[in-house]
Amino acid sequence: MLSGKFAVITGAGAGIGAATARIFAREHAAGIAVVDIREEQAEKVAEELRGMGTQAIAVSCNVADAESVRAAAARVTEAFGRIDILVNNAGITRDVMFHKMTDAQWHAVIDVNLGGMYNWCRAVIGGMRDRGYGRIVNLSSGSVRGIPGQTNYAATKAAMIGFTNSLAKESARKGITVNCVAPGATDTEMYAQVPDHVLQAMLESNPMHRLGRPEEIGEVIAFLASERASYVNGQWFLVNGGK
Ligand SMILES: NC(=O)c1ccc[n+]([C@@H]2O[C@H](COP(=O)([O-])OP(=O)(O)OC[C@H]3O[C@@H](n4cnc5c(N)ncnc54)[C@H](O)[C@@H]3O)[C@@H](O)[C@H]2O)c1
């Protein structure tokens, strides 16, 4: 249960973030900020959460932009009073073989995936330390084991693990836990961009022969964000059907 807790979920306008937000609402979170660069998507999800009886606000924000994150964090704090849970879920791919990768494709992925986590952690960590409570869950990926065409993406997702481990060790005494969830191939808009032959190969090599569902990732995020995971810190959870 997440009763009494105020949460920020980035990239919650779709996919894993939206599924996580629905689970947070089901678990009675006191307030959920649906943060997304796509305002309309965020508003749709926030409305759905309000329909479930949860206080929810849509917050338009580009996680890669420090100023946009500062403004978004201020807006959430004004609405809820504090942020207890941060889920750094917003992420993008710019898949291309490394020898063809442009500087723009490299930097876009670094700025959103890694910069977004940095910007949001910076925005919330002071308050969490002051209050002696916090839950941070970062979305890494099974791609850290290496996937052709994803050098930029895999680099960010591996870096998130090192960041998580260090921040977890720094923050534990302040009542803050920091963990990573690393999904395998999951059925979202992001995965819809994967070419068909790659998808078929993925399905064949997966022991369950199917993609993950966004809710199956959200359940693990919700566990790590809850009191039930109070002694789980600095860990990395692959959620991939056993691949
Ligand atoms: N789907 C998969 O197979 C898979 C596998 C491993 C890891 N992941 C990770 O899980 C997370 C969620 O993935 P998903 O599949 O739900 O993605 P998705 O593309 O379905 O949704 C991502 C959401 O993030 C938002 N977003 C993108 N850039 C943003 C920005 N700069 N600022 C704010 N919001 C932004 C998008 O508008 C979108 O609503 C990502 O971090 C992704 O890397 C996904």
PDBQT file of the ligand as one rigid body, heavy atoms in Angstrom, charges set to zero:
ROOT
HETATM    1  N1  LIG A 301       9.399  -1.097 -23.533  1.00  0.00    +0.000 N 
HETATM    2  C1  LIG A 301      10.500  -1.811 -23.354  1.00  0.00    +0.000 C 
HETATM    3  O1  LIG A 301      10.710  -2.855 -23.990  1.00  0.00    +0.000 OA
HETATM    4  C2  LIG A 301      11.528  -1.370 -22.324  1.00  0.00    +0.000 A 
HETATM    5  C3  LIG A 301      12.556  -2.275 -22.023  1.00  0.00    +0.000 A 
HETATM    6  C4  LIG A 301      13.511  -1.906 -21.102  1.00  0.00    +0.000 A 
HETATM    7  C5  LIG A 301      13.447  -0.663 -20.479  1.00  0.00    +0.000 A 
HETATM    8  N2  LIG A 301      12.444   0.192 -20.777  1.00  0.00    +0.000 N 
HETATM    9  C6  LIG A 301      12.445   1.499 -20.111  1.00  0.00    +0.000 C 
HETATM   10  O2  LIG A 301      11.224   1.705 -19.421  1.00  0.00    +0.000 OA
HETATM   11  C7  LIG A 301      10.900   3.105 -19.449  1.00  0.00    +0.000 C 
HETATM   12  C8  LIG A 301       9.495   3.293 -20.011  1.00  0.00    +0.000 C 
HETATM   13  O3  LIG A 301       9.475   2.748 -21.308  1.00  0.00    +0.000 OA
HETATM   14  P1  LIG A 301       8.142   2.576 -22.163  1.00  0.00    +0.000 P 
HETATM   15  O4  LIG A 301       8.347   1.378 -22.996  1.00  0.00    +0.000 OA
HETATM   16  O5  LIG A 301       6.945   2.681 -21.305  1.00  0.00    +0.000 OA
HETATM   17  O6  LIG A 301       8.263   3.864 -23.114  1.00  0.00    +0.000 OA
HETATM   18  P2  LIG A 301       7.139   4.655 -23.943  1.00  0.00    +0.000 P 
HETATM   19  O7  LIG A 301       7.852   5.228 -25.113  1.00  0.00    +0.000 OA
HETATM   20  O8  LIG A 301       5.957   3.781 -24.177  1.00  0.00    +0.000 OA
HETATM   21  O9  LIG A 301       6.726   5.818 -22.925  1.00  0.00    +0.000 OA
HETATM   22  C9  LIG A 301       7.682   6.742 -22.482  1.00  0.00    +0.000 C 
HETATM   23  C10 LIG A 301       7.009   8.015 -22.077  1.00  0.00    +0.000 C 
HETATM   24  O10 LIG A 301       8.067   8.943 -21.759  1.00  0.00    +0.000 OA
HETATM   25  C11 LIG A 301       7.727  10.193 -22.309  1.00  0.00    +0.000 C 
HETATM   26  N3  LIG A 301       8.957  10.976 -22.559  1.00  0.00    +0.000 N 
HETATM   27  C12 LIG A 301       9.851  10.786 -23.546  1.00  0.00    +0.000 A 
HETATM   28  N4  LIG A 301      10.802  11.735 -23.495  1.00  0.00    +0.000 NA
HETATM   29  C13 LIG A 301      10.496  12.540 -22.446  1.00  0.00    +0.000 A 
HETATM   30  C14 LIG A 301      11.090  13.698 -21.908  1.00  0.00    +0.000 A 
HETATM   31  N5  LIG A 301      12.190  14.238 -22.449  1.00  0.00    +0.000 N 
HETATM   32  N6  LIG A 301      10.522  14.274 -20.817  1.00  0.00    +0.000 NA
HETATM   33  C15 LIG A 301       9.384  13.752 -20.284  1.00  0.00    +0.000 A 
HETATM   34  N7  LIG A 301       8.770  12.657 -20.773  1.00  0.00    +0.000 NA
HETATM   35  C16 LIG A 301       9.322  12.054 -21.846  1.00  0.00    +0.000 A 
HETATM   36  C17 LIG A 301       6.982   9.893 -23.587  1.00  0.00    +0.000 C 
HETATM   37  O11 LIG A 301       6.182  10.998 -23.998  1.00  0.00    +0.000 OA
HETATM   38  C18 LIG A 301       6.178   8.647 -23.187  1.00  0.00    +0.000 C 
HETATM   39  O12 LIG A 301       4.887   9.001 -22.714  1.00  0.00    +0.000 OA
HETATM   40  C19 LIG A 301      11.986   3.784 -20.280  1.00  0.00    +0.000 C 
HETATM   41  O13 LIG A 301      12.958   4.342 -19.425  1.00  0.00    +0.000 OA
HETATM   42  C20 LIG A 301      12.569   2.654 -21.083  1.00  0.00    +0.000 C 
HETATM   43  O14 LIG A 301      13.900   2.904 -21.446  1.00  0.00    +0.000 OA
HETATM   44  C21 LIG A 301      11.466  -0.127 -21.689  1.00  0.00    +0.000 A 
ENDROOT
TORSDOF 0
